[in-house]
Every structure is written in C-alpha cells, then in structure tokens.
Amino acid sequence: MTTEYFLAFFISCAFAGFVTPLVLKLAVKLNLVDYPDRPRKIQEYPVPNFGGAAVFIAFAATLMLWVLLLPSSFGPHISFRYLFGILIGGAILVVGGYFDDRFELPPRLSFIPPVLAVLAVIFSGVQLSYINNPLGGALLLDTVKVFSYPLFGGLFVFVWILGMIYTTKFLDGMDGLVSGVSVIAALSLFFLSQIPVVDQPDTALLSVIFAGSMLGFLPWNFHPAKIFLGEAGSTLAGFLIGVLAVISGGKIATALLVMGIPILDVLWVILRRLTASASVFQADRKHLHFRLLDLGLSHRQTVMLLYFISAAFGVSGIFLQSAGKLIALFILVSVMVLLGAFLVLAYNRKVQNSKFKTQSSWPRNEE
C-alpha cells in the first residue's frame, strides 16, 4: 500500500505541474487576471488567478484514474457516492470561482457556490454521527434523524466545511500561503489515517492525492507567483480539507491544530470588522500575514513562518491523544493571542516612531 501512496502522490503532483501552465495561458485568454489596484493586493504586476482549476483537474484526474484502475482502494470509509459528491462540489467551486474572478460578484452571490458545494457532499451521504470528547466518551450527533440522516451531524458538517472554505478564502492574501498550508494539512491527515488506532487507507489515499495536487501547483504559486489560486482555488482548498477531516473519522481536532492560526486570525478579523460596523467580507490588510509584512518580514519569511507553525501543530495532532490535542489547542490559542498582542504593539510603536521621525524632519522657523 505504501507504493500506491507514493504513486498517487507523484502522479497527482505531475498532473498539477503539467496542467498549471496550460491553465495559466487559458486564464490570460479569459482575462482572469488579478491587478495590483488595491492596498491589499501586494503583487507588483498583474497575475493570472485561475490556478484552482489546475489543482482540481489534477485531483479529479488522479482520483478517476484510481477509481477506474484500482477501485478496491476505496472503502469501507469512502464510498463512490462520497467521491462523486466531492467531485461535484469541487466542480461547483471552480465554476463559481470563474464567475467571481471574472465579474467580481457581490458577497451575496459569491456565497452561493460554497453552499451548493457543501450540500453536494451532504447529499452524497457524507455524515458525522459523533465527535470524540477530549475528556472521554463521545458527543453524539445522530440522536435526531431526518430520512436516516443525522440532523445535528448534518448541520455540523455544513457549518464545519463552510467555515473551512471561508478560512482559506480569507487566508489567501500571499503567494503560496494557502497552497502550502493545504499541503501540510493534507499530509497531516494522511499520516493520521495511517496510525494503527485509525487505520483508514482509503482516506489516506484521498489525502495524499490532494497533497500531491497542491504541491505540484505550489512552485508556480510560490513567491513571486506566476499564477494565483483565485476564488476557485482558495475555496477548493478549504472545502477539501474540511471534507477530509470529516470522512477520516471526524478528525476535527487535528484539522483545527493545522489550520488553527488561520482560523483564529479569520475570527479576529471578522470580530474587528463587526465591532467597527464594517462588512465582514470587506478585504483589508489587518490579517496576521499582512501584520508580519508591515513589521519588516519578507514575503517568503512570512509564509515560511506560517508554514512552520501549521506543521508544528499538525505533527502534534498526529501523535497526541484526545486530551493531549485539547492541551495543544489551548497552547495554540495562547500562541495566537500572544502573537497578536505583540504584533499590534510592535505595529503601533512602528507607526509612532515613523510619525516622530516625520515631525522631526519638518523645517523649523528661525527668528
């Protein structure tokens, strides 16, 4: 089975590497180009932004290849109905991403494709009957059923995947950030699926295909990026991470550890916008990665730091038991709070010093 994982990883990676330059040319022809016309857009030149299509093509092509040639690789945890729902959901996000990037849809319309994508997964039968309680036992989500489907489990799946979609969507502000963090998340869930306690080779296979698809795209997306993920890719990344966490036996805690900093950052930004009576969907430069840039870190240094944090907590999620993951989550929140406080104080000090230097350079009137 190990050989199969390596093969799936390298085939999906090769697919993405081959398809990405073709999608880049297509994006230019379709005028799917991101221009540096706003403060939040930090690139120095126009960049095609339909890279999510390349990731999805690589992921779907590799997945279909395995379904046709090695169908026994899937099951009992992943049925073909699940795979169909995942592919339909991914296709919806790619099509929706095209229209969003092409016509800059308002939030009320750009919200529709993510909702439809999540519903496609739910209607395919993906469900969550319980969540492991870190303090012991499990939290049952199947006590109430509608047409044999757990009501509360379905609501949890809907909110969870939609939340992950918007986490990666909001995180996508720097070259290679979302694609690299997605590779880390997918590999964390892959290794978690391999440990004897979990032992889910089919979810491990799906995770490694996703990791390879993103990694094959990453060289084109790393700073300075030749192509962006775009709306299609930024939403597809969170969608697949969210789905993998659910179908891998509800490994929500591990996904939270890997994506913890981006999730907390998004929550902080949303709270700040609400308190300021601003639109939740109004983009700005208050995210953690922009704060790090403003303090003097280079583009690559900022991305690599966030990679390191995600990887460190992802590794802890693989080896820690439920109670240990709860402690790790507490440490993660503490790290985010301390880091956020430090960045705000350091940024304010930098602004004050800048104002002081500006005032000191003003010419003085001589009597």
HUUR-V515477 format. One record per pair of residues at least 4 apart in sequence whose ideal C-beta (glycine too) atoms are under 7 Angstrom apart, sorted by the first residue. I is the first residue (numbers start at 1). J is the second residue. Records with the same first field share a line. If there is no record, write none. Layout:
BEGIN
I=J  J
END
This chain:
BEGIN
1=5  201
2=6
3=7
4=8  73
5=9  204  205  208
6=10
7=11
8=12  62  66  205  208  209  212
9=13  208  211  212
10=14  212
11=15  62
12=16  58  59  62  209  212  213  216
13=17  212  215  216
14=18  216
15=19  58  61  62  216
16=20  54  55  58  213  216  217
17=216
19=23  54  57  58
20=24  51  54  217  220  227
21=25
22=26
23=27  50  51  53  54
24=28  48  226  227
25=29
26=30  50
27=32  33  48  49  50  227
28=33  48
30=102
32=48  49  50  101  102  230
33=46  47  48  49
34=41  46  47  49  228
35=46
36=41  43  44  45
37=41
39=285
40=173  283  284  285
43=47  225
47=225  227  228
48=227  228
49=101  228  230
50=98  101  230  232
51=55  217  220  221  227  228  229  230  233
52=56  94  97  229  230  232  233  234  236
53=57  94  232
54=58  217
55=59  213  214  217  233  236
56=60  90  94  236
57=61
58=62  213  216
59=63  209  210  213
60=64  87  90
61=65
62=66  209  213
63=67  83  209
64=68
65=69
66=70  73
67=71  83
73=202  205
74=78  80  83  202
75=79  202
77=200  202  203  247
78=82  83  202  203  206  247
79=125
80=84
81=85  124  125
82=86  124  125  126  247
83=87
84=88  124
85=89  120  121  123  124  126
86=90  121  243
87=91
88=92  120
89=93  117  118  120  121  239
90=94  236  239
91=95
92=96  113  116  117  120
93=97  113  114  117  232  235  236  239
94=98  232  236
95=99
96=100  112  113
97=101  230  231  232  235
98=102  232
99=103  105
100=105  110  231
101=230  231
105=109  110
107=111  281
111=115
112=116
113=117
114=118  162  165  235
115=119  162
116=120
117=239
118=122  158  161  162
119=123
120=124
121=126  161  243
122=126  154  157  158
126=157  243  246  247
127=149  150  153  154  157
128=141  153  156  157  246  250
129=141  142  150  153
130=138  139  140  141  142  250
131=138  139  141  250  252
132=138  250  322
133=137  138  139
134=322  323  325  326
141=150  152  153  156
142=150  153
144=151  152
145=149  150  151
146=151
149=154
150=154
151=155
152=156
153=157
154=158
155=159
156=160
157=161  246
158=162
159=163
160=164  242  246  252
161=165  239  242  243
162=166
163=167
164=168  238  239  241  242
165=169  235  238  239  242
166=170  238  266
167=171  238  259  262  263  266
168=172  178  234  235  237  238
169=234  235  238
170=266  269
171=177  178  262
172=177  178  229  234
173=177  287  289  290
174=289  299  302  303
175=221  222  223  224  225  299
176=180  218  221  222  223  225  303
177=181  289  303  306
178=182  229  234  237
179=183  214  217  218  221  229
180=184  218  303  307
181=185  262  306  307  310
182=186  214  237  241
183=187  211  214  215  218
184=188  258  307  310  311  314
185=189  241  255  258  259  314
186=190  207  210  211  214  244
187=191  211
188=192  254  258  314  317  318
189=193  207  244  245  248  251  254  255
190=194  204  207  208  211
191=318
192=198  248  251  254  317  318
193=198  200  203  204  207  248
194=204
198=249
200=204  248  249
201=205
202=206
203=207  244  247  248
204=208
205=209
206=210  244
207=211  244
208=212
209=213
210=214  240  244
211=215
212=216
213=217
214=218
217=221
218=222
220=226  227
221=225  227  228  229
223=299  300  303
229=233  234
230=234
231=235
232=236
233=237
235=239
236=240
237=241
238=242
239=243
240=244
241=245  255  259
242=246
243=247
244=248
245=251  252  255
246=250
251=255
252=256
253=257  317  325  329
254=258  317
255=259
256=260  263  329
257=313  314  316  317  325  328  329  332
258=310  313  314  317
259=263
260=264  313  329  332
261=265  288  306  309  310  336
262=266
263=267
264=268  333  336
265=269  287  288
266=270
267=271
268=272  340
269=273  286  287
270=274  280
271=275
272=276  286
273=278  279  280  282
274=280
278=282
285=290
286=290
288=292
289=293  302  306
290=294
291=295  343  347
292=297  302  305
293=297  299  302
294=347
295=343  346  347  350
297=301  302
298=302
299=303
300=304
301=305
302=306
303=307
304=308
305=309
306=310
307=311
308=312
309=313
310=314
311=315
312=316
313=317  328  332
314=318
315=319
316=320  328
317=325  328
320=324  325  328
322=326
323=327
324=328
325=329
326=330
327=331
328=332
329=333
330=334
331=335
332=336
333=337
334=338
335=339
336=340
337=341
338=342
339=343
340=344
341=345
342=346
343=347
344=348
345=349
346=350
347=351
348=352
349=353
350=354
351=355
352=356
353=357
354=358
355=359
356=360
357=361
END
